[in-house]
Amino acid sequence: MSERQREVLELFACGESAKRVANRTGLSVTTVNDYLLRIRAKYAQHGREAHTKVDLYKRAVEDGVLPPPSRS
């Protein structure tokens, strides 16, 4: 996964909308959605489906893109 895709994944999986990710990164919404499709396809190729935003969050945590949630 490219650095830009990791950035999009991180922002989106943390709850940002595609439009907000686009605004924060300077990308178009179309490009953000394209990156999300590519990210999901890469996970699917490795047998790690990520159909929902929650699934993407879980994969991002598993892969170290995002820290695990803290247990207070």
C-alpha positions in Angstrom: 0.0 0.0 0.0 1.4 3.4 -0.9 1.9 6.1 1.7 -1.0 8.1 0.2 -3.3 5.1 0.4 -2.2 4.6 4.1 -3.0 8.3 4.8 -6.5 7.9 3.2 -7.1 4.7 5.1 -6.0 6.2 8.4 -8.3 9.2 8.0 -11.3 7.3 6.6 -11.0 4.5 9.2 -10.9 7.0 12.0 -14.4 8.2 11.0 -13.8 10.9 8.4 -16.1 11.0 5.4 -14.6 10.6 1.9 -15.3 14.3 1.3 -13.5 15.3 4.5 -10.5 13.1 3.6 -10.4 14.7 0.2 -10.4 18.2 1.8 -7.7 17.3 4.3 -5.4 15.7 1.7 -6.0 17.9 -1.3 -7.3 15.0 -3.3 -10.6 14.8 -5.1 -13.5 12.8 -3.6 -13.3 10.5 -6.7 -9.6 9.8 -6.0 -10.3 9.1 -2.3 -13.0 6.7 -3.3 -10.7 5.1 -5.9 -8.0 4.6 -3.2 -10.6 3.1 -0.9 -11.7 0.6 -3.6 -8.0 -0.3 -4.2 -7.4 -0.8 -0.5 -10.4 -3.0 -0.2 -9.3 -5.0 -3.2 -5.9 -5.5 -1.8 -7.3 -6.8 1.5 -9.7 -9.1 -0.4 -6.8 -10.5 -2.4 -5.2 -11.6 0.9 -8.4 -13.1 2.3 -9.0 -10.2 4.6 -12.3 -8.7 3.4 -13.1 -5.1 4.4 -16.6 -4.2 3.2 -17.4 -1.7 5.9 -15.7 1.3 7.5 -15.4 -0.8 10.7 -13.7 -3.5 8.8 -11.2 -1.0 7.4 -10.6 0.3 10.9 -9.9 -3.3 12.1 -7.5 -4.0 9.2 -5.7 -0.6 9.9 -5.2 -1.6 13.5 -4.1 -5.1 12.6 -1.5 -3.7 10.1 -0.2 -1.0 12.5 -1.6 1.9 10.4 -3.6 2.9 13.5 -2.8 2.2 17.1 -5.1 -0.2 18.9 -7.9 1.4 21.0 -6.9 2.3 24.5 -8.5 0.4 27.3 -9.4 2.9 30.0 
